[in-house]
Each structure stands twice: as structure tokens, then as C-alpha cells.
């Protein structure tokens, strides 16, 4: 995170809060989210950590009930009011997003969302996966593209963690 711009010191009441949202099947993304939160707090950032299915998105409960989600419902969620989000997304199987991410993903894919929907959102994405699969870190790549199309701004280049790499990561300049 050294190349990322840093918000004000956490003692400043106006300092932004980093929200870390992870999507996982096996717990790897949750582990990384905890590590990131620990390092953020040591650097005096305020942060909150959520499993993607526990994040307060009004739309998610409606998607689970197979009720049509409306833009107004998504606007009532905290997602629209966030300033900085760090997404940590595992890849499940051969390139699918974790099941817990599906409701949020469906909400973000709505065709009636305006192009400037997330104009105030800044984000970082860290994808986790296995490069021996053809769709390596595919959910992280799709999420990055979708957020960008909805007006969000990437703070740093998307990064990918690879279980096959000796150091556990891929150069962020070639990622996402």
C-alpha cells in the first residue's frame, strides 16, 4: 500500500474510514482482510471489516428473497456513502466469485445504475486465486471493471495473490 495516497491521521475526526470488504469460500480472503485491517490500524487509519454478505446492503436481503432490487434500495445502502473501500476477493473453483458475493454482484450489474453512481468512491482490489486456472482472479477483475464503469476511482492498481507464485503474489502492474 506504499504507493497509495493516505487519508488524514485517525485522530482527526474528519478522517475517512477505510472499509474492508472480503468475499471468501475457504476463509483465505477473511484472513487477508484481518491482516490488512491490522496494518491499517497500526498506521493510524480507522477501518471496518465486513464479510460481503454481512455488509449492510439493503439490496442483499431482497436478492436472497428473489425480489427485484431497485436503484433506490441500493442508494439506501452504505455502499453508496462509502469513500474508500478495500475489496479482498477470492476466486472460487474455475473462476467464479464466492457464493457470498453473488447478491452484491447482481446488485452492481443492474443496467439501470447510472454511470456516475459511485463517483465519490475510491477503491483498491486484491484478488486471490490460483494461476493454474484459466480464469485466475476473475471475480476481482470483473469487480474492478464494473466499479470503474459506475464511476468509482481506483486508488492503486489492482493486485493479485497467487497460490502458485513462490512469494504468493503477481506483479500489480500486470494484474487486473
Secondary structure as GFF3:
##gff-version 3
##sequence-region A 1 176
A	DSSP	beta_strand	17	23	.	.	.	ID=ss1
A	DSSP	alpha_helix	28	42	.	.	.	ID=ss2
A	DSSP	beta_strand	46	51	.	.	.	ID=ss3
A	DSSP	alpha_helix	58	64	.	.	.	ID=ss4
A	DSSP	alpha_helix	71	75	.	.	.	ID=ss5
A	DSSP	three_ten_helix	78	81	.	.	.	ID=ss6
A	DSSP	beta_strand	84	92	.	.	.	ID=ss7
A	DSSP	beta_strand	96	97	.	.	.	ID=ss8
A	DSSP	three_ten_helix	99	101	.	.	.	ID=ss9
A	DSSP	alpha_helix	102	108	.	.	.	ID=ss10
A	DSSP	beta_strand	122	129	.	.	.	ID=ss11
A	DSSP	alpha_helix	138	149	.	.	.	ID=ss12
A	DSSP	beta_strand	153	154	.	.	.	ID=ss13
A	DSSP	beta_strand	159	162	.	.	.	ID=ss14
###
